[in-house]
Amino acid sequence: MDTRTSYRHIIENILTDYASVPYAYSDIEQQTIFDRDGDHYLVMLVGRDGIRRVHGCLVHIDLVDGKAYIQRDGTEVGIATMLMRDGIPKEHIVLAFRSPELRRHTDFAVA
C-alpha cells in the first residue's frame, strides 16, 4: 500500500471512529464526509441545540503532496495526536489552521 492510500485509510478510520461517538448533549449528529477524489475529509455537526440550529465543520483534513493538512480541528484531544498514534509521522502533518510563521515553531511540517 502506498503512502497516500495508507494515509487515506488512517484518516477515514479515525474520523469514522470519532463520529460514531454520540454527541454529549442536544440533538446533534456527527457526519463524515469523504471526498476521495479530491482528498478532502471532514466531520460535520448537524442538528439542533434546543431552538438553535447547529451546522458546522468539526474536523477538516486535506491530503496535499503526501502530507495531511489539518485545516480545522475542533476536537478536545487534537486530531494531530490521533494521526501520529495511528502511524502518520509528525513531519507529514501540517497544522494548516496556524500561520506558516507559527508552524515553524512546532515539531510538525511547515508545508
VEXLO-891601 format. One record per residue: residue in three letters; x, y, z of N, C-alpha, C in turn. Coordinates in nm, 2 decimals, decimal comma. Layout:
REM VEXLO-891601
(pt "ALA"; (X; Y; Z); (X; Y; Z); (X; Y; Z))
...
//
This chain:
REM VEXLO-891601
(pt "MET"; (0,08; -0,12; 0,00); (0,00; 0,00; 0,00); (0,09; 0,12; 0,00))
(pt "ASP"; (0,06; 0,22; -0,09); (0,14; 0,34; -0,10); (0,11; 0,43; 0,02))
(pt "THR"; (0,19; 0,54; 0,04); (0,17; 0,63; 0,15); (0,03; 0,70; 0,14))
(pt "ARG"; (0,00; 0,75; 0,02); (-0,13; 0,82; 0,00); (-0,25; 0,73; 0,04))
(pt "THR"; (-0,25; 0,61; 0,00); (-0,36; 0,52; 0,03); (-0,36; 0,49; 0,18))
(pt "SER"; (-0,24; 0,47; 0,23); (-0,23; 0,44; 0,38); (-0,28; 0,56; 0,46))
(pt "TYR"; (-0,24; 0,68; 0,42); (-0,29; 0,80; 0,49); (-0,44; 0,81; 0,48))
(pt "ARG"; (-0,50; 0,79; 0,36); (-0,64; 0,79; 0,34); (-0,71; 0,70; 0,44))
(pt "HIS"; (-0,66; 0,58; 0,45); (-0,72; 0,47; 0,53); (-0,71; 0,52; 0,68))
(pt "ILE"; (-0,60; 0,57; 0,72); (-0,58; 0,61; 0,86); (-0,68; 0,73; 0,89))
(pt "ILE"; (-0,69; 0,83; 0,81); (-0,77; 0,94; 0,83); (-0,92; 0,90; 0,83))
(pt "GLU"; (-0,96; 0,82; 0,74); (-1,10; 0,77; 0,73); (-1,14; 0,69; 0,86))
(pt "ASN"; (-1,05; 0,60; 0,90); (-1,07; 0,52; 1,02); (-1,09; 0,61; 1,15))
(pt "ILE"; (-1,00; 0,71; 1,16); (-1,00; 0,80; 1,28); (-1,13; 0,88; 1,28))
(pt "LEU"; (-1,16; 0,94; 1,16); (-1,28; 1,02; 1,16); (-1,41; 0,94; 1,17))
(pt "THR"; (-1,41; 0,82; 1,12); (-1,53; 0,73; 1,13); (-1,55; 0,70; 1,28))
(pt "ASP"; (-1,44; 0,66; 1,35); (-1,45; 0,62; 1,49); (-1,49; 0,74; 1,57))
(pt "TYR"; (-1,43; 0,86; 1,54); (-1,47; 0,98; 1,62); (-1,61; 1,02; 1,60))
(pt "ALA"; (-1,66; 1,01; 1,48); (-1,80; 1,05; 1,45); (-1,90; 0,95; 1,51))
(pt "SER"; (-1,86; 0,83; 1,54); (-1,95; 0,72; 1,58); (-1,99; 0,74; 1,73))
(pt "VAL"; (-1,91; 0,83; 1,80); (-1,95; 0,85; 1,94); (-2,06; 0,95; 1,95))
(pt "PRO"; (-2,17; 0,92; 2,01); (-2,28; 1,02; 2,01); (-2,25; 1,15; 2,08))
(pt "TYR"; (-2,30; 1,26; 2,03); (-2,28; 1,39; 2,08); (-2,32; 1,39; 2,22))
(pt "ALA"; (-2,25; 1,46; 2,31); (-2,28; 1,46; 2,45); (-2,41; 1,51; 2,49))
(pt "TYR"; (-2,46; 1,61; 2,42); (-2,59; 1,67; 2,46); (-2,66; 1,72; 2,33))
(pt "SER"; (-2,79; 1,75; 2,34); (-2,86; 1,80; 2,23); (-2,89; 1,70; 2,12))
(pt "ASP"; (-2,96; 1,74; 2,02); (-2,99; 1,65; 1,91); (-2,90; 1,69; 1,79))
(pt "ILE"; (-2,77; 1,65; 1,81); (-2,67; 1,69; 1,71); (-2,60; 1,56; 1,66))
(pt "GLU"; (-2,60; 1,55; 1,53); (-2,54; 1,43; 1,46); (-2,40; 1,47; 1,41))
(pt "GLN"; (-2,31; 1,38; 1,42); (-2,17; 1,40; 1,36); (-2,17; 1,32; 1,23))
(pt "GLN"; (-2,14; 1,38; 1,12); (-2,14; 1,32; 0,99); (-2,00; 1,32; 0,93))
(pt "THR"; (-1,96; 1,21; 0,87); (-1,83; 1,21; 0,80); (-1,86; 1,24; 0,65))
(pt "ILE"; (-1,77; 1,31; 0,59); (-1,78; 1,35; 0,45); (-1,64; 1,32; 0,39))
(pt "PHE"; (-1,63; 1,22; 0,30); (-1,50; 1,18; 0,24); (-1,51; 1,21; 0,09))
(pt "ASP"; (-1,43; 1,30; 0,04); (-1,41; 1,32; -0,10); (-1,27; 1,26; -0,14))
(pt "ARG"; (-1,28; 1,13; -0,17); (-1,16; 1,06; -0,20); (-1,09; 1,10; -0,33))
(pt "ASP"; (-1,16; 1,15; -0,43); (-1,10; 1,20; -0,55); (-1,02; 1,33; -0,52))
(pt "GLY"; (-1,08; 1,42; -0,44); (-1,01; 1,54; -0,41); (-0,92; 1,54; -0,28))
(pt "ASP"; (-0,93; 1,42; -0,21); (-0,86; 1,41; -0,08); (-0,89; 1,51; 0,02))
(pt "HIS"; (-1,03; 1,53; 0,04); (-1,08; 1,61; 0,15); (-1,16; 1,53; 0,24))
(pt "TYR"; (-1,14; 1,54; 0,37); (-1,20; 1,45; 0,47); (-1,25; 1,54; 0,59))
(pt "LEU"; (-1,39; 1,53; 0,62); (-1,45; 1,62; 0,72); (-1,54; 1,54; 0,81))
(pt "VAL"; (-1,55; 1,60; 0,93); (-1,66; 1,56; 1,03); (-1,74; 1,69; 1,04))
(pt "MET"; (-1,87; 1,68; 1,01); (-1,96; 1,79; 1,03); (-2,06; 1,77; 1,15))
(pt "LEU"; (-2,10; 1,88; 1,21); (-2,20; 1,87; 1,31); (-2,33; 1,93; 1,25))
(pt "VAL"; (-2,44; 1,85; 1,27); (-2,57; 1,89; 1,21); (-2,68; 1,86; 1,31))
(pt "GLY"; (-2,76; 1,95; 1,34); (-2,87; 1,93; 1,42); (-2,92; 2,05; 1,50))
(pt "ARG"; (-2,98; 2,03; 1,62); (-3,03; 2,13; 1,70); (-2,98; 2,13; 1,84))
(pt "ASP"; (-2,95; 2,24; 1,90); (-2,93; 2,26; 2,04); (-3,04; 2,34; 2,09))
(pt "GLY"; (-3,15; 2,27; 2,13); (-3,27; 2,35; 2,17); (-3,33; 2,41; 2,05))
(pt "ILE"; (-3,34; 2,54; 2,05); (-3,40; 2,61; 1,93); (-3,29; 2,65; 1,83))
(pt "ARG"; (-3,17; 2,64; 1,87); (-3,06; 2,69; 1,79); (-3,02; 2,58; 1,69))
(pt "ARG"; (-3,01; 2,62; 1,57); (-2,96; 2,53; 1,46); (-2,81; 2,52; 1,47))
(pt "VAL"; (-2,76; 2,40; 1,46); (-2,61; 2,37; 1,46); (-2,58; 2,31; 1,32))
(pt "HIS"; (-2,48; 2,37; 1,26); (-2,43; 2,32; 1,13); (-2,29; 2,38; 1,11))
(pt "GLY"; (-2,19; 2,29; 1,12); (-2,06; 2,34; 1,10); (-1,95; 2,23; 1,10))
(pt "CYS"; (-1,84; 2,27; 1,06); (-1,73; 2,17; 1,05); (-1,65; 2,15; 1,18))
(pt "LEU"; (-1,64; 2,03; 1,22); (-1,56; 2,00; 1,34); (-1,42; 1,97; 1,31))
(pt "VAL"; (-1,40; 1,88; 1,20); (-1,26; 1,84; 1,16); (-1,26; 1,85; 1,01))
(pt "HIS"; (-1,15; 1,90; 0,96); (-1,12; 1,91; 0,81); (-0,98; 1,88; 0,79))
(pt "ILE"; (-0,95; 1,77; 0,71); (-0,82; 1,73; 0,68); (-0,81; 1,71; 0,52))
(pt "ASP"; (-0,70; 1,77; 0,47); (-0,68; 1,75; 0,32); (-0,54; 1,68; 0,31))
(pt "LEU"; (-0,54; 1,59; 0,21); (-0,41; 1,53; 0,17); (-0,35; 1,61; 0,06))
(pt "VAL"; (-0,23; 1,67; 0,08); (-0,17; 1,75; -0,02); (-0,02; 1,72; -0,03))
(pt "ASP"; (0,02; 1,67; -0,15); (0,16; 1,64; -0,17); (0,22; 1,54; -0,06))
(pt "GLY"; (0,14; 1,44; -0,03); (0,18; 1,34; 0,06); (0,18; 1,38; 0,21))
(pt "LYS"; (0,12; 1,49; 0,24); (0,11; 1,54; 0,38); (-0,04; 1,56; 0,42))
(pt "ALA"; (-0,07; 1,54; 0,55); (-0,20; 1,56; 0,60); (-0,21; 1,71; 0,65))
(pt "TYR"; (-0,29; 1,79; 0,58); (-0,31; 1,93; 0,62); (-0,43; 1,94; 0,71))
(pt "ILE"; (-0,41; 1,97; 0,83); (-0,53; 1,98; 0,92); (-0,58; 2,13; 0,91))
(pt "GLN"; (-0,69; 2,14; 0,84); (-0,75; 2,27; 0,81); (-0,83; 2,32; 0,93))
(pt "ARG"; (-0,89; 2,23; 1,00); (-0,98; 2,26; 1,11); (-0,97; 2,15; 1,21))
(pt "ASP"; (-0,96; 2,18; 1,34); (-0,96; 2,08; 1,45); (-1,04; 2,13; 1,57))
(pt "GLY"; (-1,16; 2,08; 1,58); (-1,24; 2,12; 1,69); (-1,25; 2,01; 1,80))
(pt "THR"; (-1,16; 1,91; 1,79); (-1,16; 1,80; 1,89); (-1,10; 1,84; 2,02))
(pt "GLU"; (-1,13; 1,77; 2,12); (-1,06; 1,80; 2,25); (-0,92; 1,74; 2,26))
(pt "VAL"; (-0,90; 1,62; 2,20); (-0,78; 1,55; 2,21); (-0,67; 1,61; 2,11))
(pt "GLY"; (-0,72; 1,65; 2,00); (-0,63; 1,70; 1,89); (-0,61; 1,59; 1,79))
(pt "ILE"; (-0,66; 1,63; 1,67); (-0,65; 1,53; 1,56); (-0,51; 1,49; 1,52))
(pt "ALA"; (-0,41; 1,58; 1,54); (-0,27; 1,55; 1,51); (-0,22; 1,44; 1,59))
(pt "THR"; (-0,26; 1,44; 1,72); (-0,23; 1,33; 1,81); (-0,28; 1,20; 1,76))
(pt "MET"; (-0,40; 1,20; 1,72); (-0,46; 1,07; 1,67); (-0,39; 1,03; 1,54))
(pt "LEU"; (-0,36; 1,12; 1,45); (-0,29; 1,08; 1,33); (-0,15; 1,02; 1,36))
(pt "MET"; (-0,08; 1,08; 1,45); (0,05; 1,02; 1,49); (0,04; 0,89; 1,56))
(pt "ARG"; (-0,06; 0,87; 1,64); (-0,09; 0,75; 1,71); (-0,11; 0,63; 1,61))
(pt "ASP"; (-0,17; 0,67; 1,50); (-0,21; 0,56; 1,40); (-0,11; 0,55; 1,29))
(pt "GLY"; (0,01; 0,62; 1,30); (0,11; 0,60; 1,20); (0,16; 0,71; 1,11))
(pt "ILE"; (0,10; 0,82; 1,11); (0,14; 0,93; 1,03); (0,25; 1,01; 1,10))
(pt "PRO"; (0,37; 1,02; 1,05); (0,47; 1,09; 1,12); (0,45; 1,24; 1,13))
(pt "LYS"; (0,49; 1,31; 1,24); (0,46; 1,45; 1,25); (0,52; 1,53; 1,14))
(pt "GLU"; (0,63; 1,48; 1,07); (0,69; 1,55; 0,96); (0,59; 1,55; 0,84))
(pt "HIS"; (0,49; 1,47; 0,84); (0,39; 1,47; 0,73); (0,26; 1,52; 0,78))
(pt "ILE"; (0,25; 1,60; 0,89); (0,13; 1,66; 0,94); (0,16; 1,81; 0,94))
(pt "VAL"; (0,06; 1,89; 0,87); (0,07; 2,03; 0,87); (-0,04; 2,09; 0,94))
(pt "LEU"; (-0,01; 2,17; 1,04); (-0,12; 2,24; 1,12); (-0,16; 2,36; 1,04))
(pt "ALA"; (-0,24; 2,34; 0,93); (-0,28; 2,44; 0,84); (-0,36; 2,55; 0,90))
(pt "PHE"; (-0,43; 2,53; 1,01); (-0,51; 2,63; 1,08); (-0,42; 2,73; 1,15))
(pt "ARG"; (-0,29; 2,71; 1,15); (-0,19; 2,80; 1,21); (-0,12; 2,87; 1,09))
(pt "SER"; (-0,07; 2,99; 1,11); (0,00; 3,06; 1,01); (0,14; 2,99; 0,99))
(pt "PRO"; (0,19; 3,01; 0,87); (0,32; 2,95; 0,84); (0,43; 2,99; 0,94))
(pt "GLU"; (0,42; 3,12; 0,98); (0,52; 3,17; 1,08); (0,51; 3,09; 1,21))
(pt "LEU"; (0,39; 3,06; 1,26); (0,37; 2,99; 1,38); (0,41; 2,84; 1,37))
(pt "ARG"; (0,38; 2,79; 1,25); (0,42; 2,64; 1,22); (0,56; 2,62; 1,24))
(pt "ARG"; (0,65; 2,71; 1,21); (0,79; 2,69; 1,22); (0,84; 2,66; 1,36))
(pt "HIS"; (0,76; 2,70; 1,46); (0,79; 2,68; 1,60); (0,73; 2,56; 1,66))
(pt "THR"; (0,68; 2,47; 1,57); (0,63; 2,34; 1,61); (0,72; 2,23; 1,56))
(pt "ASP"; (0,69; 2,11; 1,61); (0,76; 1,99; 1,56); (0,70; 1,93; 1,43))
(pt "PHE"; (0,59; 2,00; 1,38); (0,52; 1,95; 1,27); (0,57; 2,01; 1,14))
(pt "ALA"; (0,53; 1,97; 1,03); (0,57; 2,02; 0,90); (0,52; 2,16; 0,88))
(pt "VAL"; (0,60; 2,25; 0,82); (0,55; 2,38; 0,79); (0,46; 2,38; 0,67))
(pt "ALA"; (0,49; 2,30; 0,57); (0,41; 2,29; 0,45); (0,45; 2,16; 0,38))
//
